[in-house]
Amino acid sequence: MAKAKTAYVCTDCGAEHSKWQGQCIECGAWNTMSEFVVQPAVKSAGAARSSGYAGAAAGAPQVTPLTSVALTAESRTLTGLGELDRVLGGGLVDGSVVLIGGDPGIGKSTLLLQMLGKLGEQLSSVYVTGEESLAQVAARAQRLDLPLGPLHALAETCIERILEQAVSSRPRVLVIDSIQTIWTELLTAAPGSVSQVRESAAKLTRFAKETGTSVFLVGHVTKEGGIAGPRVLEHMVDAVLYFEGESGSRFRVLRAFKNRFGAVNELGVFAMSEKGLREVPNPSAIFLSAHAGPTSGSAVMVTREGTRPLLVEVQALVDQSSLGNPRRVTLGLEQNRLAMLLAVLHRHGGVAAYDQDVFVNVVGGIRVQETAADLPVLLAVLSSLRDRPLPEKTVTFGEVGLSGEIRPVPNGEERLKEAAHHGFQRAIVPKANASKKGRVGEMEVVGVERLSQAIDASR
């Protein structure tokens, strides 16, 4: 067998070099070279080639029409945490690889340890820790009131020795905490480097697919919020989950950004307590402020995260600007879209805010990325500018076009049912999303086609 060759790859552009150098010749970036081992090709069909090609080698992959492939639904196992099952798409899938990232101390290790405790004797599991001792893991499990009997842990960072233990113990669920601490003997680079993370993740992914073991990888994040290491790490895994939470808040949001077995942008909500993470089955309650009475600058909207409709409150503050260029600040929304909506409000609503500072915030720290927030934002801005609250128990959603039209949004009926379930009495929505009966349960539904109609309906 030929000796493995070492190459150096630029982490910015992917150019390969035969030796290390400070600057990449292809893209000009400095200090981006990372070492990795180029595995030699295995001659699996050498005998067939030497005697002349006479067909595919035994055991080699064959080109197969999809009509002959047996389409069976993947088997899923519930983890015991309903919010985690929702984000995963309905439970654990055998042989899946899931990457969970988040800020330090957000609760990634706590969530996975609770999941293993909930699975208990149902699925055998191994928790591999590369950052803590076994005594620390046991102390955390005891603090969370988890049963210690079915929990098995391993303190190891070498991927070869981890896989040896996994082959002998045959777990159904394998947790790696964290992938940045794992290293392979094939490389001389330091643990956490691009090459080490990529090679270790590739070995774990191959192990998961060959044995049917569900693998969870905990990933560190950079100061920009992305997962540390190569971007290819997110491409290799089946699902990428981010654990988010505002500093000082006990609520945590688990969001799926990639999922080969379920919907993306699915949302799970947890609350941090003394006994670990607790599920929040009704997240709309935490995203709505409990005002004593009607408040100006506040509008309630129904957004949709994955398959779940959520009620969130959009707050706006409009104040006289002392600057030449008034400020436009958004939290949880796109700032450029706010500037566009203010221009539409001036042109088609007859309300000018060019000399006002406008601040818009989505309560609860949630990020709204869909256009259904257009109409709630404009009504909240108008309410703050006029210092006149919207009618009590009113909910709204809808996209606002540049010509002032109110455009429909997907799943309007489900949004209206969610608002009616929480006791709202009036809804201002696009006419195409309005019910033909004009009501949903006890809630009156007002359909509008133009921005001017929505402004009149909000008085």
Summary of the structure (lengths in Angstrom):
residues: 459
radius of gyration: 27.0
end to end distance: 80.0
largest distance: 87.8
contacts: 1459
relative contact order: 0.09
helix: 28%
strand: 28%
